[in-house]
Amino acid sequence: MADENDAQEKDQTSGYRHPCNGIRYVIQPGDTLYAIAKRYGISLNRLIAANPQIADPNVIYPGEVICIPTSPAPPTPPTLSIGSRGVWVERLQRMLTSLGYRPGPIDGIFGPRTQQAVLAFQGDHGLVQDGIVGPKTWAALFEVAG
């Protein structure tokens, strides 16, 4: 098992750019995400969610640096679309505004202007332009907006 220092050294050349609220781990030959999750006592879904840089969870490479989350899991944002309301819509509108998109007033209502801002963001970041804010759009927003 790699230690944290090894992971930090390799991190400088691996391209890992996502914040890690936990331990950075260097993938070893024969590792799978399932085995790593089991070894660290976390769910596979939580491990995958902590590593949005992994395009296909079934394909990982020795030397790749991943994050093993150790802090409590943050709340999972809901899927949002036209008609959604509430604090998550407000957060979305604030994030879009901070990135230069124009979702209209920050009022917690996912209306046509928020949808247009989402569509523009999705297009600019190579995502499917469906106007729905699901896991991939949230991941991209959190990566870009922090």
C-alpha positions in Angstrom: 0.0 0.0 0.0 1.4 3.4 -0.9 1.9 6.0 1.8 0.7 9.5 1.7 4.2 11.0 1.0 4.5 8.8 -2.1 1.1 10.0 -3.3 2.0 13.6 -2.7 5.3 13.3 -4.7 3.6 11.6 -7.6 0.7 14.1 -7.4 3.0 16.8 -8.8 3.3 14.9 -12.1 0.0 13.0 -12.2 -2.2 15.9 -13.2 -4.5 15.4 -10.2 -6.1 18.8 -9.8 -9.2 18.2 -7.7 -9.4 19.1 -4.1 -9.0 16.1 -1.8 -10.7 16.0 1.6 -8.8 12.9 2.6 -5.8 10.8 1.6 -4.1 10.9 -1.8 -3.4 7.4 -2.9 -1.2 6.1 -5.7 -2.9 3.2 -7.6 -0.8 0.0 -7.4 -0.8 -2.8 -10.0 -3.8 -5.0 -9.4 -5.8 -2.3 -7.6 -9.5 -1.8 -8.4 -11.7 1.0 -7.0 -13.9 -1.7 -5.4 -10.9 -3.2 -3.5 -9.6 0.2 -2.5 -13.0 1.3 -1.2 -13.3 -2.0 0.8 -9.8 -1.6 2.2 -10.6 2.0 3.4 -14.1 1.2 4.6 -16.0 3.6 2.3 -18.6 3.0 -0.3 -17.6 2.5 -3.9 -20.0 5.3 -4.9 -18.3 7.7 -2.4 -14.8 6.8 -3.8 -16.0 7.4 -7.4 -17.7 10.7 -6.4 -14.4 11.9 -4.8 -12.5 11.3 -8.1 -14.3 13.1 -10.9 -11.1 12.9 -13.0 -11.7 9.2 -13.5 -13.7 8.9 -16.7 -14.4 5.2 -16.4 -14.3 3.7 -12.9 -13.5 0.3 -14.4 -10.2 1.6 -15.9 -7.5 2.9 -13.5 -3.8 2.8 -14.0 -0.8 2.1 -11.7 0.7 5.5 -10.8 -2.6 7.4 -11.1 -3.3 9.5 -8.0 -6.8 9.3 -6.5 -8.4 10.7 -3.4 -9.7 8.5 -0.6 -12.3 10.6 1.2 -12.0 10.6 5.0 -14.3 13.5 6.0 -18.0 13.0 6.2 -19.6 12.9 2.8 -21.0 16.3 1.7 -24.7 16.5 0.9 -25.3 15.2 -2.6 -26.9 18.0 -4.8 -30.2 17.1 -6.3 -30.9 16.9 -10.0 -32.4 20.3 -11.1 -34.4 21.3 -14.1 -37.1 23.7 -15.1 -39.6 24.1 -12.2 -37.1 23.2 -9.5 -37.1 25.5 -6.5 -35.1 26.0 -3.3 -31.6 26.5 -1.8 -29.9 24.2 -4.4 -31.3 26.3 -7.2 -30.1 29.4 -5.4 -26.6 27.9 -5.1 -26.6 27.0 -8.8 -27.6 30.5 -9.7 -24.8 32.0 -7.6 -22.3 29.6 -9.1 -23.4 30.4 -12.7 -23.3 34.1 -11.9 -19.8 33.9 -10.4 -18.7 32.2 -13.7 -20.1 35.0 -15.9 -23.3 33.3 -16.9 -26.7 35.1 -16.6 -29.3 32.9 -14.8 -31.5 35.9 -14.0 -32.3 36.9 -10.4 -30.9 34.7 -7.7 -34.4 33.7 -6.4 -34.2 29.9 -6.0 -36.5 29.4 -9.0 -35.2 27.3 -12.0 -36.8 29.2 -14.8 -36.0 29.7 -18.5 -33.1 32.1 -17.9 -31.5 29.7 -15.5 -32.0 26.9 -18.0 -30.3 29.0 -20.7 -27.4 29.7 -18.4 -27.1 26.0 -17.7 -27.2 25.2 -21.4 -24.4 27.7 -22.1 -22.3 26.3 -19.3 -22.8 22.7 -20.4 -21.9 23.7 -24.0 -18.7 25.5 -22.9 -17.6 22.5 -20.8 -18.2 19.7 -23.3 -21.3 18.3 -21.5 -24.5 17.1 -23.0 -26.6 20.2 -23.4 -29.9 19.2 -21.9 -30.5 22.0 -19.5 -30.7 19.5 -16.6 -28.2 19.9 -13.7 -27.3 16.3 -12.8 -24.1 14.7 -11.4 -21.9 15.5 -14.3 -22.9 19.2 -14.5 -22.6 19.6 -10.8 -19.1 18.0 -10.9 -18.1 20.4 -13.6 -19.6 23.4 -11.7 -17.8 22.5 -8.5 -14.5 21.9 -10.4 -14.7 25.3 -12.1 -16.3 27.4 -9.4 -14.8 25.7 -6.5 
